[in-house]
Amino acid sequence: MIIRTLRSDTYRSQKLIAVRLELHKRRHGSYPGSLSEVPALSSDLVHDRFANAPMLYFLGPDGSYVLRA
């Protein structure tokens, strides 16, 4: 049950981060270079509670992003 809750929290966080990344892109024309460039993201939100590590985020060569837990 705890594992399922932690996974659900991580999926929820990823969805919220994705929405905020899209808003950033609309406002600035591109995705941010790092999650820290998005002021609306709290440190709790970008922390993967299931893995007890920060979420991995990076930009691809085509301007898209990858967000992994």
Biopython code that builds the backbone (N, CA, C, O; Angstrom):
import numpy as np
from Bio.PDB.StructureBuilder import StructureBuilder

atoms = [
    (1, "MET", "N", (0.813, -1.192, 0.000)),
    (1, "MET", "CA", (0.000, 0.000, 0.000)),
    (1, "MET", "C", (0.864, 1.266, 0.000)),
    (1, "MET", "O", (0.554, 2.233, -0.696)),
    (2, "ILE", "N", (1.941, 1.255, 0.779)),
    (2, "ILE", "CA", (2.816, 2.425, 0.851)),
    (2, "ILE", "C", (3.491, 2.652, -0.500)),
    (2, "ILE", "O", (3.605, 3.788, -0.959)),
    (3, "ILE", "N", (3.936, 1.571, -1.130)),
    (3, "ILE", "CA", (4.601, 1.694, -2.428)),
    (3, "ILE", "C", (3.642, 2.282, -3.452)),
    (3, "ILE", "O", (4.032, 3.139, -4.244)),
    (4, "ARG", "N", (2.400, 1.832, -3.443)),
    (4, "ARG", "CA", (1.406, 2.351, -4.381)),
    (4, "ARG", "C", (1.167, 3.839, -4.144)),
    (4, "ARG", "O", (1.020, 4.603, -5.098)),
    (5, "THR", "N", (1.129, 4.247, -2.899)),
    (5, "THR", "CA", (0.936, 5.662, -2.565)),
    (5, "THR", "C", (2.119, 6.495, -3.042)),
    (5, "THR", "O", (1.929, 7.565, -3.620)),
    (6, "LEU", "N", (3.337, 6.016, -2.807)),
    (6, "LEU", "CA", (4.530, 6.746, -3.251)),
    (6, "LEU", "C", (4.576, 6.863, -4.772)),
    (6, "LEU", "O", (4.932, 7.913, -5.307)),
    (7, "ARG", "N", (4.221, 5.796, -5.458)),
    (7, "ARG", "CA", (4.185, 5.849, -6.931)),
    (7, "ARG", "C", (3.125, 6.838, -7.409)),
    (7, "ARG", "O", (3.364, 7.607, -8.340)),
    (8, "SER", "N", (1.963, 6.817, -6.777)),
    (8, "SER", "CA", (0.894, 7.751, -7.144)),
    (8, "SER", "C", (1.342, 9.189, -6.927)),
    (8, "SER", "O", (1.069, 10.059, -7.755)),
    (9, "ASP", "N", (2.027, 9.441, -5.822)),
    (9, "ASP", "CA", (2.546, 10.787, -5.552)),
    (9, "ASP", "C", (3.533, 11.218, -6.631)),
    (9, "ASP", "O", (3.519, 12.367, -7.075)),
    (10, "THR", "N", (4.382, 10.296, -7.046)),
    (10, "THR", "CA", (5.377, 10.602, -8.085)),
    (10, "THR", "C", (4.692, 10.902, -9.408)),
    (10, "THR", "O", (5.051, 11.872, -10.075)),
    (11, "TYR", "N", (3.711, 10.090, -9.806)),
    (11, "TYR", "CA", (2.985, 10.341, -11.054)),
    (11, "TYR", "C", (2.263, 11.685, -11.005)),
    (11, "TYR", "O", (2.252, 12.425, -11.989)),
    (12, "ARG", "N", (1.667, 11.994, -9.870)),
    (12, "ARG", "CA", (0.971, 13.268, -9.703)),
    (12, "ARG", "C", (1.960, 14.423, -9.846)),
    (12, "ARG", "O", (1.675, 15.409, -10.525)),
    (13, "SER", "N", (3.102, 14.301, -9.215)),
    (13, "SER", "CA", (4.126, 15.345, -9.313)),
    (13, "SER", "C", (4.579, 15.527, -10.753)),
    (13, "SER", "O", (4.740, 16.656, -11.215)),
    (14, "GLN", "N", (4.785, 14.430, -11.463)),
    (14, "GLN", "CA", (5.214, 14.526, -12.859)),
    (14, "GLN", "C", (4.174, 15.246, -13.712)),
    (14, "GLN", "O", (4.528, 16.037, -14.587)),
    (15, "LYS", "N", (2.914, 14.981, -13.466)),
    (15, "LYS", "CA", (1.853, 15.657, -14.217)),
    (15, "LYS", "C", (1.850, 17.151, -13.933)),
    (15, "LYS", "O", (1.725, 17.959, -14.853)),
    (16, "LEU", "N", (1.987, 17.522, -12.667)),
    (16, "LEU", "CA", (2.016, 18.943, -12.310)),
    (16, "LEU", "C", (3.244, 19.639, -12.899)),
    (16, "LEU", "O", (3.156, 20.772, -13.373)),
    (17, "ILE", "N", (4.372, 18.963, -12.864)),
    (17, "ILE", "CA", (5.592, 19.528, -13.448)),
    (17, "ILE", "C", (5.404, 19.714, -14.949)),
    (17, "ILE", "O", (5.792, 20.748, -15.491)),
    (18, "ALA", "N", (4.817, 18.736, -15.629)),
    (18, "ALA", "CA", (4.598, 18.832, -17.073)),
    (18, "ALA", "C", (3.717, 20.031, -17.416)),
    (18, "ALA", "O", (3.981, 20.731, -18.394)),
    (19, "VAL", "N", (2.686, 20.273, -16.630)),
    (19, "VAL", "CA", (1.817, 21.430, -16.865)),
    (19, "VAL", "C", (2.605, 22.724, -16.703)),
    (19, "VAL", "O", (2.483, 23.635, -17.521)),
    (20, "ARG", "N", (3.403, 22.803, -15.664)),
    (20, "ARG", "CA", (4.183, 24.020, -15.425)),
    (20, "ARG", "C", (5.263, 24.224, -16.477)),
    (20, "ARG", "O", (5.585, 25.360, -16.826)),
    (21, "LEU", "N", (5.822, 23.133, -16.985)),
    (21, "LEU", "CA", (6.798, 23.247, -18.071)),
    (21, "LEU", "C", (6.135, 23.771, -19.347)),
    (21, "LEU", "O", (6.718, 24.587, -20.061)),
    (22, "GLU", "N", (4.930, 23.309, -19.629)),
    (22, "GLU", "CA", (4.203, 23.800, -20.807)),
    (22, "GLU", "C", (3.871, 25.284, -20.658)),
    (22, "GLU", "O", (3.980, 26.046, -21.618)),
    (23, "LEU", "N", (3.468, 25.690, -19.465)),
    (23, "LEU", "CA", (3.191, 27.115, -19.230)),
    (23, "LEU", "C", (4.459, 27.950, -19.426)),
    (23, "LEU", "O", (4.407, 29.035, -20.005)),
    (24, "HIS", "N", (5.577, 27.452, -18.951)),
    (24, "HIS", "CA", (6.855, 28.149, -19.125)),
    (24, "HIS", "C", (7.168, 28.293, -20.613)),
    (24, "HIS", "O", (7.593, 29.356, -21.063)),
    (25, "LYS", "N", (6.956, 27.225, -21.368)),
    (25, "LYS", "CA", (7.244, 27.266, -22.801)),
    (25, "LYS", "C", (6.356, 28.293, -23.502)),
    (25, "LYS", "O", (6.825, 29.017, -24.380)),
    (26, "ARG", "N", (5.105, 28.362, -23.131)),
    (26, "ARG", "CA", (4.192, 29.335, -23.750)),
    (26, "ARG", "C", (4.598, 30.769, -23.440)),
    (26, "ARG", "O", (4.479, 31.657, -24.283)),
    (27, "ARG", "N", (5.078, 30.980, -22.222)),
    (27, "ARG", "CA", (5.469, 32.338, -21.822)),
    (27, "ARG", "C", (6.821, 32.765, -22.369)),
    (27, "ARG", "O", (7.017, 33.934, -22.703)),
    (28, "HIS", "N", (7.762, 31.817, -22.464)),
    (28, "HIS", "CA", (9.145, 32.154, -22.802)),
    (28, "HIS", "C", (9.608, 31.622, -24.159)),
    (28, "HIS", "O", (10.703, 31.955, -24.613)),
    (29, "GLY", "N", (8.792, 30.811, -24.800)),
    (29, "GLY", "CA", (9.144, 30.310, -26.126)),
    (29, "GLY", "C", (9.934, 29.021, -26.151)),
    (29, "GLY", "O", (10.140, 28.442, -27.218)),
    (30, "SER", "N", (10.381, 28.559, -24.991)),
    (30, "SER", "CA", (11.120, 27.300, -24.925)),
    (30, "SER", "C", (11.028, 26.738, -23.512)),
    (30, "SER", "O", (10.651, 27.431, -22.566)),
    (31, "TYR", "N", (11.382, 25.468, -23.399)),
    (31, "TYR", "CA", (11.412, 24.850, -22.073)),
    (31, "TYR", "C", (12.629, 25.366, -21.311)),
    (31, "TYR", "O", (13.625, 25.752, -21.923)),
    (32, "PRO", "N", (12.557, 25.373, -19.986)),
    (32, "PRO", "CA", (13.700, 25.862, -19.210)),
    (32, "PRO", "C", (14.885, 24.908, -19.292)),
    (32, "PRO", "O", (14.726, 23.726, -19.596)),
    (33, "GLY", "N", (16.063, 25.434, -19.019)),
    (33, "GLY", "CA", (17.266, 24.616, -19.004)),
    (33, "GLY", "C", (17.329, 23.687, -17.806)),
    (33, "GLY", "O", (17.971, 22.638, -17.857)),
    (34, "SER", "N", (16.662, 24.072, -16.730)),
    (34, "SER", "CA", (16.599, 23.231, -15.526)),
    (34, "SER", "C", (15.289, 23.495, -14.808)),
    (34, "SER", "O", (14.643, 24.517, -15.040)),
    (35, "LEU", "N", (14.902, 22.587, -13.946)),
    (35, "LEU", "CA", (13.660, 22.757, -13.195)),
    (35, "LEU", "C", (13.736, 23.945, -12.241)),
    (35, "LEU", "O", (12.707, 24.527, -11.897)),
    (36, "SER", "N", (14.925, 24.305, -11.818)),
    (36, "SER", "CA", (15.074, 25.437, -10.898)),
    (36, "SER", "C", (14.721, 26.772, -11.558)),
    (36, "SER", "O", (14.530, 27.769, -10.862)),
    (37, "GLU", "N", (14.633, 26.803, -12.884)),
    (37, "GLU", "CA", (14.258, 28.017, -13.598)),
    (37, "GLU", "C", (12.752, 28.267, -13.593)),
    (37, "GLU", "O", (12.289, 29.301, -14.075)),
    (38, "VAL", "N", (11.997, 27.331, -13.054)),
    (38, "VAL", "CA", (10.541, 27.467, -12.986)),
    (38, "VAL", "C", (10.182, 27.770, -11.533)),
    (38, "VAL", "O", (10.144, 26.863, -10.701)),
    (39, "PRO", "N", (9.916, 29.055, -11.220)),
    (39, "PRO", "CA", (9.697, 29.431, -9.824)),
    (39, "PRO", "C", (8.484, 28.762, -9.179)),
    (39, "PRO", "O", (8.427, 28.647, -7.955)),
    (40, "ALA", "N", (7.516, 28.318, -9.982)),
    (40, "ALA", "CA", (6.315, 27.708, -9.420)),
    (40, "ALA", "C", (6.548, 26.284, -8.913)),
    (40, "ALA", "O", (5.651, 25.688, -8.316)),
    (41, "LEU", "N", (7.738, 25.736, -9.142)),
    (41, "LEU", "CA", (8.030, 24.367, -8.706)),
    (41, "LEU", "C", (8.706, 24.374, -7.338)),
    (41, "LEU", "O", (9.760, 24.984, -7.156)),
    (42, "SER", "N", (8.098, 23.702, -6.398)),
    (42, "SER", "CA", (8.701, 23.602, -5.069)),
    (42, "SER", "C", (9.678, 22.428, -5.041)),
    (42, "SER", "O", (9.610, 21.531, -5.881)),
    (43, "SER", "N", (10.572, 22.446, -4.080)),
    (43, "SER", "CA", (11.543, 21.354, -3.971)),
    (43, "SER", "C", (10.847, 20.032, -3.640)),
    (43, "SER", "O", (11.324, 18.966, -4.028)),
    (44, "ASP", "N", (9.730, 20.097, -2.930)),
    (44, "ASP", "CA", (8.975, 18.872, -2.632)),
    (44, "ASP", "C", (8.397, 18.258, -3.897)),
    (44, "ASP", "O", (8.343, 17.037, -4.036)),
    (45, "LEU", "N", (7.966, 19.110, -4.818)),
    (45, "LEU", "CA", (7.337, 18.628, -6.037)),
    (45, "LEU", "C", (8.348, 17.941, -6.957)),
    (45, "LEU", "O", (8.006, 16.959, -7.615)),
    (46, "VAL", "N", (9.552, 18.426, -7.013)),
    (46, "VAL", "CA", (10.553, 17.851, -7.926)),
    (46, "VAL", "C", (11.343, 16.711, -7.282)),
    (46, "VAL", "O", (12.283, 16.194, -7.885)),
    (47, "HIS", "N", (10.972, 16.320, -6.073)),
    (47, "HIS", "CA", (11.625, 15.203, -5.389)),
    (47, "HIS", "C", (10.778, 13.946, -5.564)),
    (47, "HIS", "O", (9.597, 13.936, -5.216)),
    (48, "ASP", "N", (11.375, 12.902, -6.096)),
    (48, "ASP", "CA", (10.694, 11.621, -6.274)),
    (48, "ASP", "C", (10.694, 10.891, -4.940)),
    (48, "ASP", "O", (11.726, 10.375, -4.510)),
    (49, "ARG", "N", (9.552, 10.846, -4.291)),
    (49, "ARG", "CA", (9.464, 10.206, -2.972)),
    (49, "ARG", "C", (9.651, 8.702, -3.066)),
    (49, "ARG", "O", (10.137, 8.083, -2.118)),
    (50, "PHE", "N", (9.277, 8.100, -4.189)),
    (50, "PHE", "CA", (9.419, 6.653, -4.349)),
    (50, "PHE", "C", (10.893, 6.253, -4.385)),
    (50, "PHE", "O", (11.293, 5.294, -3.726)),
    (51, "ALA", "N", (11.695, 6.985, -5.149)),
    (51, "ALA", "CA", (13.129, 6.681, -5.265)),
    (51, "ALA", "C", (13.968, 7.453, -4.252)),
    (51, "ALA", "O", (15.164, 7.200, -4.114)),
    (52, "ASN", "N", (13.344, 8.395, -3.542)),
    (52, "ASN", "CA", (14.032, 9.266, -2.590)),
    (52, "ASN", "C", (15.207, 9.982, -3.262)),
    (52, "ASN", "O", (16.328, 10.003, -2.755)),
    (53, "ALA", "N", (14.901, 10.565, -4.420)),
    (53, "ALA", "CA", (15.909, 11.283, -5.210)),
    (53, "ALA", "C", (15.213, 12.363, -6.023)),
    (53, "ALA", "O", (13.999, 12.304, -6.221)),
    (54, "PRO", "N", (15.963, 13.344, -6.493)),
    (54, "PRO", "CA", (15.334, 14.363, -7.340)),
    (54, "PRO", "C", (14.908, 13.770, -8.689)),
    (54, "PRO", "O", (15.506, 12.813, -9.180)),
    (55, "MET", "N", (13.876, 14.356, -9.265)),
    (55, "MET", "CA", (13.465, 13.958, -10.603)),
    (55, "MET", "C", (14.572, 14.346, -11.585)),
    (55, "MET", "O", (15.271, 15.339, -11.385)),
    (56, "LEU", "N", (14.720, 13.563, -12.631)),
    (56, "LEU", "CA", (15.716, 13.850, -13.664)),
    (56, "LEU", "C", (15.036, 14.622, -14.782)),
    (56, "LEU", "O", (13.989, 14.215, -15.284)),
    (57, "TYR", "N", (15.635, 15.732, -15.164)),
    (57, "TYR", "CA", (15.089, 16.581, -16.218)),
    (57, "TYR", "C", (16.228, 17.027, -17.113)),
    (57, "TYR", "O", (17.266, 17.483, -16.633)),
    (58, "PHE", "N", (16.032, 16.895, -18.407)),
    (58, "PHE", "CA", (17.004, 17.452, -19.336)),
    (58, "PHE", "C", (16.335, 17.735, -20.671)),
    (58, "PHE", "O", (15.301, 17.156, -21.005)),
    (59, "LEU", "N", (16.945, 18.633, -21.420)),
    (59, "LEU", "CA", (16.446, 19.005, -22.733)),
    (59, "LEU", "C", (17.074, 18.132, -23.800)),
    (59, "LEU", "O", (18.259, 17.804, -23.745)),
    (60, "GLY", "N", (16.257, 17.764, -24.767)),
    (60, "GLY", "CA", (16.754, 17.018, -25.906)),
    (60, "GLY", "C", (17.287, 17.943, -26.970)),
    (60, "GLY", "O", (17.038, 19.147, -26.910)),
    (61, "PRO", "N", (18.007, 17.430, -27.939)),
    (61, "PRO", "CA", (18.589, 18.275, -28.997)),
    (61, "PRO", "C", (17.529, 18.964, -29.856)),
    (61, "PRO", "O", (17.813, 19.977, -30.495)),
    (62, "ASP", "N", (16.317, 18.423, -29.874)),
    (62, "ASP", "CA", (15.249, 19.027, -30.675)),
    (62, "ASP", "C", (14.395, 20.021, -29.885)),
    (62, "ASP", "O", (13.386, 20.517, -30.386)),
    (63, "GLY", "N", (14.809, 20.308, -28.642)),
    (63, "GLY", "CA", (14.079, 21.270, -27.823)),
    (63, "GLY", "C", (13.008, 20.662, -26.949)),
    (63, "GLY", "O", (12.378, 21.368, -26.161)),
    (64, "SER", "N", (12.788, 19.365, -27.072)),
    (64, "SER", "CA", (11.824, 18.681, -26.198)),
    (64, "SER", "C", (12.501, 18.399, -24.860)),
    (64, "SER", "O", (13.701, 18.631, -24.709)),
    (65, "TYR", "N", (11.746, 17.905, -23.898)),
    (65, "TYR", "CA", (12.349, 17.602, -22.602)),
    (65, "TYR", "C", (12.079, 16.162, -22.212)),
    (65, "TYR", "O", (11.173, 15.516, -22.738)),
    (66, "VAL", "N", (12.871, 15.680, -21.293)),
    (66, "VAL", "CA", (12.680, 14.361, -20.697)),
    (66, "VAL", "C", (12.584, 14.580, -19.199)),
    (66, "VAL", "O", (13.429, 15.249, -18.605)),
    (67, "LEU", "N", (11.553, 14.013, -18.592)),
    (67, "LEU", "CA", (11.362, 14.091, -17.140)),
    (67, "LEU", "C", (11.205, 12.667, -16.643)),
    (67, "LEU", "O", (10.272, 11.962, -17.026)),
    (68, "ARG", "N", (12.118, 12.255, -15.797)),
    (68, "ARG", "CA", (12.095, 10.879, -15.281)),
    (68, "ARG", "C", (12.136, 10.884, -13.774)),
    (68, "ARG", "O", (12.738, 11.746, -13.135)),
    (69, "ALA", "N", (11.476, 9.890, -13.239)),
    (69, "ALA", "CA", (11.479, 9.708, -11.790)),
    (69, "ALA", "C", (12.399, 8.570, -11.443)),
    (69, "ALA", "O", (12.555, 8.239, -10.268)),
]
sb = StructureBuilder()
sb.init_structure("model")
sb.init_model(0)
sb.init_chain("A")
sb.init_seg("    ")
for serial, (resi, resn, name, xyz) in enumerate(atoms, 1):
    if name == "N":
        sb.init_residue(resn, " ", resi, " ")
    sb.init_atom(name, np.array(xyz, "f"), 0.0, 1.0, " ", f" {name:<3s}", serial, name[0])
structure = sb.get_structure()
